[in-house]
Amino acid sequence: MAGAAPTVTKSPPSLVPPAGPTPGGSLPLSSIDKTAAVRVSVDFIQVFPSSGAADQAASVATMREGFARALVPYYPVAGRIAEPVQGEPEIECTGEGVWFVEAEASCSLEEARNLERPLCIPKEELLPRPPAGVRVEDTVLLAQVTKFTCGGFSVGICFSHLVFDGQGAAQFLKAVGEMARGIPEPSIKPIWARDAIPNPPKPPLGPPPSFTAFNFEKSVVEISLDSIKRVKDQVASETSQKCSTFDVVTAIIFKCRALAVDFAPDAEVRLGFAASTRHLLSNVLPSVEGYYGNCVYPGGLTKTSQEVKEASLVEIVTAIREAKEALSSRFLDWLSGGAKENHYNVSLDYGTLVVTDWSHVGFNEVDYGFGEPSYVFTLNDDVNIVPSVVYLKPPKPTQGIRLVLQCVEGQHSAVFKKELQKHA
């Protein structure tokens, strides 16, 4: 007889206010915050195996204290998102704090399959939500720590993409970890400075996108470090250029998907991604280090199906590198008010592939006092209007890149997996 399904018992959400006095008033968001993110909440989970510490309650209390202390230098995170003027959201520095949920699972992490997909605990049980009557869209960040019977934890985080990009949210959580571990100040001093970023005239929006709901197959595949190194070596040998893991993995997926879907030879296939532009803001911000707002800009490339199917991986890597260089100049063009079109418009159809790299954002390096997570994964995977892939670090100690795939329908799934397996 199968064992009982794991259950999670949650305590009511409670506020963790800043540990000391903080400024009041309101703070503006940047033009990038307001353009890039809308009011989207991002959910993810960090998995922490047992560190051998006997007292889980003490570990949770220490983590809670870390949040309270970090909210003093990061006081805007303790505030709320308001919109006194339609379309102009801002932060009200209320000092209320972040909602924090404590929970207990009825099983060990191993019995919950270390939270591998498909989850045997509903994701709603592992993620924080505010009390009834409080809109999650108005909160900046929420946290839930779930204790497992083995002594391990999961930490569910929900953050507003209007206020942080991934790197910015990771910077805050690393500061929480430092404060929890007794370090007196964050190693990186936070900078708000949203009004330092120019607010160039907005290019025309164009017609609203049309949506098609696709029936994507969800799957997880890993690309080995050996496969990635092999392509990097080929690129170096044929072009005398270095390339990144992102370039290689993206080239592999783009080509494998084109082979699997087998569009008409002259059909357009598009690749979309967002890249960090922090390094391009050094002349704009008082300091790039410490800035935790959105610093991303969309890029991509368009080819015919035949071009992608016939191209070598080295040729596709080169095209991706060129697209990243073009993104940098387009971003600087946008910053100076010279953009003629809205680059945030993405064709939402089966010919488009959007990739998101979570593998080095920083969430894997957060330590709340019970070690770094063995695995981090995002849960914003219910979007069915555009083919998408998320890159994660696989659970320790495995090396390489884990792909969370939601980009082909059933009729193309077998060939897609077969092509990807060549790089596993």
Buried (B, 14 or more C-beta within 10 A) or exposed (E): EEEEEBEBEBEEBEEBBBBEEBEEEEBBBBBBBBBBBEBEBBBBBBBBBBBEEEEBEEBBBBBBBBBBBBBBBBBBBBBBBBEEEEEEBBBBBBBBBBBBBBBBBBBBBEBBBBBEEEBEBEBEBBBBBBEEEBEBBBBBBBBBBBBBBBBBBBBBBBBBBBBBBBBBBBBBBBBBBBBBBEEEEBEBEBBBBBEBBEEBEEBEEEEEEEEEEBEBBEBBBBBBEEBBEBBBEBBEEEBEEEBBBBBBBBBBBBBBBBBBBEBEEEBBBBBBBBBBBBEBBEEEBEEBEBBBBBBBBBBBBBBBBBBBBEBBBBBBBBBBBEBBEEBBEBBBBBBEEEBEEBBBBBBBBBBBBBBBBBBBBBBBBBBBBBBBBBBBBBBBBEBBBBBBBBBBBBBEEBEBBBBBBBBBBEEBBEBBBEBBEEBE
